[in-house]
Amino acid sequence: MNEIQDVIKEQNRELRGTQRAIIRDRAALEKQEKQLELEIKKMAKIGNKEACRVLAKQLVHLRKQKTRTFAVSSKVTSMSTQTKVMNSQMKMAGAMSTTAKTMQAVNKKMDPQKTLQTMQNFQKENMKMEMTEEMINDTLDDIFDGSDDEEESQDIVNQVLDEIGIEISGKMAKAPSAARSLPSASTSKATISDEEIERQLKALGVD
C-alpha cells in the first residue's frame, strides 16, 4: 500500500509540473496574440492586405492553440483531483486495514465460546456461593433463634435464681402486672428484703 501511495504522490508532482508548464505556455501565447493583433492593425493602416491575411491566419491558429491549453489544463486539474481522491481512499483503506487487524487480534484473544463459558461458570459459582451463604444463615438462625435455646436459657436463669433463694415462678405469679398499680405496703411484706438477697449472694461468693 505504501508503494501505491508513493506512486500517487509522484503522479501528483508530475501533474503540478505539467499544470505550471501549461500556464507558462498560455501566457506566452497570449503575449504573441497581442503582438499579432498589433501587427495586423499596422498592416491594415498601410493597406497591406496580403500581410493582414497571413497574420490573421496565424492569429486564428494561435487562438485555437490557446483554447487547447485551457482544455488540457482542465484535464490535468481533473486528473489531479482524481489522484487526490485516490490518495484519500488509500489512506482510508489503510486505516480500515489497521482497524481490521486490531479487531482480528482482539477476536483471537476474545474467543466467543471461551467468553461465554467464563460467564456461565461465573454465574454458576455465584449461585453456589449465594446458596451456601443462605444455608449458613439458616443454620445460624436455627442455632441462635430456636425455641429450644430460649427454653434452655430460661431454665438457666431460673436455676440461678433458685440457687440464691428467689422462687421466680411463685413470686412472679403473685407479682402485679405492668398494667396494675404499684404494690401496697401490705403486699411488699411477702417479698424478700434487699438485705436477705445480699446475704444469699455473699454466701454464693457473689459480691
C-alpha positions as CSV (number, residue, x, y, z in Angstrom):
1,M,0.0,0.0,0.0
2,N,2.9,2.3,0.7
3,E,4.2,1.7,-2.8
4,I,0.9,2.7,-4.3
5,Q,0.8,5.9,-2.2
6,D,4.3,6.7,-3.3
7,V,3.2,6.3,-7.0
8,I,0.2,8.6,-6.4
9,K,2.4,11.3,-4.8
10,E,4.9,11.1,-7.7
11,Q,2.0,11.4,-10.2
12,N,0.7,14.5,-8.3
13,R,4.1,16.1,-8.5
14,E,4.2,15.5,-12.3
15,L,0.7,16.8,-12.7
16,R,1.5,20.0,-10.8
17,G,4.6,20.4,-13.0
18,T,2.5,19.9,-16.2
19,Q,0.0,22.4,-15.0
20,R,2.7,25.1,-14.4
21,A,4.1,24.4,-17.9
22,I,0.7,24.8,-19.5
23,I,0.1,28.1,-17.7
24,R,3.5,29.4,-18.9
25,D,2.7,28.3,-22.4
26,R,-0.6,30.1,-22.3
27,A,0.9,33.3,-21.1
28,A,3.4,33.1,-24.0
29,L,0.6,32.5,-26.5
30,E,-1.4,35.5,-25.1
31,K,1.7,37.6,-25.5
32,Q,2.1,36.5,-29.1
33,E,-1.6,37.1,-29.6
34,K,-1.3,40.7,-28.6
35,Q,1.7,41.2,-30.9
36,L,-0.1,39.7,-33.8
37,E,-3.1,41.9,-33.2
38,L,-0.9,45.0,-33.2
39,E,0.9,43.8,-36.3
40,I,-2.4,43.2,-38.2
41,K,-3.6,46.7,-37.3
42,K,-0.2,48.2,-38.5
43,M,-0.5,46.3,-41.8
44,A,-4.1,47.4,-42.2
45,K,-3.1,51.1,-41.8
46,I,-0.6,50.9,-44.6
47,G,-3.1,48.9,-46.8
48,N,-1.1,45.7,-46.9
49,K,-4.0,43.2,-47.3
50,E,-1.8,40.2,-48.1
51,A,0.2,40.6,-44.9
52,C,-3.1,41.1,-42.9
53,R,-4.4,37.9,-44.4
54,V,-1.3,35.9,-43.4
55,L,-1.2,37.4,-39.9
56,A,-4.9,36.8,-39.4
57,K,-4.4,33.1,-40.2
58,Q,-1.6,32.9,-37.7
59,L,-3.8,34.7,-35.1
60,V,-6.6,32.1,-35.6
61,H,-4.2,29.3,-35.3
62,L,-2.7,30.8,-32.1
63,R,-6.1,31.3,-30.5
64,K,-7.0,27.7,-31.2
65,Q,-3.8,26.7,-29.5
66,K,-4.6,28.8,-26.5
67,T,-8.1,27.3,-26.3
68,R,-6.5,23.8,-26.3
69,T,-4.3,24.9,-23.3
70,F,-7.5,25.5,-21.4
71,A,-8.9,22.1,-22.3
72,V,-5.6,20.4,-21.3
73,S,-5.4,22.4,-18.1
74,S,-8.9,21.3,-17.2
75,K,-8.0,17.7,-17.9
76,V,-4.8,18.0,-15.8
77,T,-6.9,19.5,-12.9
78,S,-9.4,16.7,-13.2
79,M,-6.6,14.1,-13.0
80,S,-5.0,15.9,-10.1
81,T,-8.4,15.8,-8.3
82,Q,-8.8,12.1,-9.0
83,T,-5.4,11.3,-7.7
84,K,-6.1,13.3,-4.5
85,V,-9.4,11.3,-4.1
86,M,-7.5,8.1,-4.7
87,N,-4.9,9.1,-2.2
88,S,-7.6,9.8,0.4
89,Q,-9.2,6.5,-0.4
90,M,-5.9,4.7,0.0
91,K,-5.5,6.4,3.4
92,M,-9.0,5.3,4.4
93,A,-8.2,1.8,3.2
94,G,-5.0,1.8,5.2
95,A,-6.9,2.9,8.3
96,M,-9.5,0.2,7.7
97,S,-6.8,-2.4,7.3
98,T,-5.2,-1.4,10.5
99,T,-8.5,-1.5,12.3
100,A,-9.3,-4.9,10.8
101,K,-6.0,-6.2,12.0
102,T,-6.7,-4.9,15.5
103,M,-10.2,-6.3,15.6
104,Q,-8.8,-9.6,14.3
105,A,-6.2,-9.7,17.1
106,V,-8.9,-8.9,19.7
107,N,-11.2,-11.5,18.3
108,K,-8.5,-14.1,18.6
109,K,-7.9,-13.2,22.2
110,M,-11.6,-12.9,22.9
111,D,-12.9,-16.3,21.9
112,P,-16.7,-16.1,22.0
113,Q,-17.1,-19.7,23.2
114,K,-14.5,-19.2,26.0
115,T,-16.0,-15.9,26.9
116,L,-19.5,-17.4,27.1
117,Q,-18.1,-20.4,29.1
118,T,-16.4,-18.0,31.5
119,M,-19.6,-16.0,32.1
120,Q,-21.6,-19.2,32.6
121,N,-19.0,-20.5,35.1
122,F,-19.2,-17.2,37.0
123,Q,-23.0,-17.3,37.1
124,K,-22.9,-20.9,38.3
125,E,-20.3,-20.3,41.0
126,N,-22.1,-17.2,42.1
127,M,-25.3,-19.1,42.6
128,K,-23.4,-21.7,44.6
129,M,-22.0,-19.0,46.8
130,E,-25.4,-17.5,47.3
131,M,-26.9,-20.9,48.2
132,T,-24.0,-21.6,50.6
133,E,-24.4,-18.3,52.3
134,E,-28.2,-18.8,52.6
135,M,-27.7,-22.3,54.1
136,I,-25.2,-20.9,56.6
137,N,-27.5,-18.1,57.6
138,D,-30.4,-20.5,58.0
139,T,-28.2,-22.8,60.2
140,L,-27.1,-19.9,62.4
141,D,-30.7,-18.7,62.7
142,D,-31.7,-22.2,63.8
143,I,-28.9,-22.3,66.4
144,F,-29.4,-18.9,67.9
145,D,-33.1,-18.3,67.4
146,G,-34.5,-21.8,68.1
147,S,-37.3,-22.2,70.7
148,D,-35.2,-24.9,72.5
149,D,-32.4,-22.5,73.1
150,E,-34.9,-19.9,74.5
151,E,-36.3,-22.6,76.9
152,E,-32.8,-23.6,77.8
153,S,-31.8,-20.0,78.5
154,Q,-34.9,-19.6,80.7
155,D,-34.1,-22.7,82.6
156,I,-30.6,-21.5,83.3
157,V,-32.0,-18.2,84.6
158,N,-34.5,-20.0,86.8
159,Q,-31.8,-22.3,88.2
160,V,-29.6,-19.3,89.2
161,L,-32.5,-17.5,90.8
162,D,-33.4,-20.7,92.7
163,E,-29.8,-21.0,93.9
164,I,-30.0,-17.6,95.5
165,G,-33.3,-18.3,97.1
166,I,-35.7,-16.5,94.7
167,E,-38.6,-18.5,93.7
168,I,-39.2,-16.7,90.4
169,S,-42.2,-18.8,89.4
170,G,-44.1,-18.3,92.6
171,K,-43.2,-14.7,93.1
172,M,-43.9,-13.7,89.5
173,A,-47.4,-15.4,89.8
174,K,-48.1,-13.2,92.8
175,A,-46.5,-10.1,91.4
176,P,-48.7,-7.4,89.8
177,S,-48.5,-6.9,86.1
178,A,-47.2,-3.8,84.5
179,A,-50.7,-2.6,83.9
180,R,-51.6,-2.8,87.6
181,S,-50.8,-0.2,90.3
182,L,-47.6,-0.4,92.3
183,P,-47.7,-2.9,95.3
184,S,-49.0,-1.6,98.6
185,A,-47.3,-1.8,101.9
186,S,-49.2,-5.0,102.9
187,T,-48.1,-6.9,99.7
188,S,-44.5,-5.8,99.9
189,K,-44.0,-7.8,103.1
190,A,-44.4,-11.0,101.1
191,T,-41.2,-10.2,99.0
192,I,-37.7,-10.9,100.2
193,S,-35.8,-8.0,101.6
194,D,-32.7,-6.5,100.0
195,E,-30.7,-7.5,103.0
196,E,-31.7,-11.1,102.6
197,I,-30.8,-11.1,98.9
198,E,-27.4,-9.6,99.6
199,R,-26.8,-12.1,102.3
200,Q,-27.6,-15.0,100.0
201,L,-25.4,-13.5,97.2
202,K,-22.4,-13.3,99.7
203,A,-23.0,-16.9,100.7
204,L,-22.6,-17.9,97.0
205,G,-19.5,-15.9,96.7
206,V,-21.0,-13.2,94.6
207,D,-20.1,-9.6,95.8
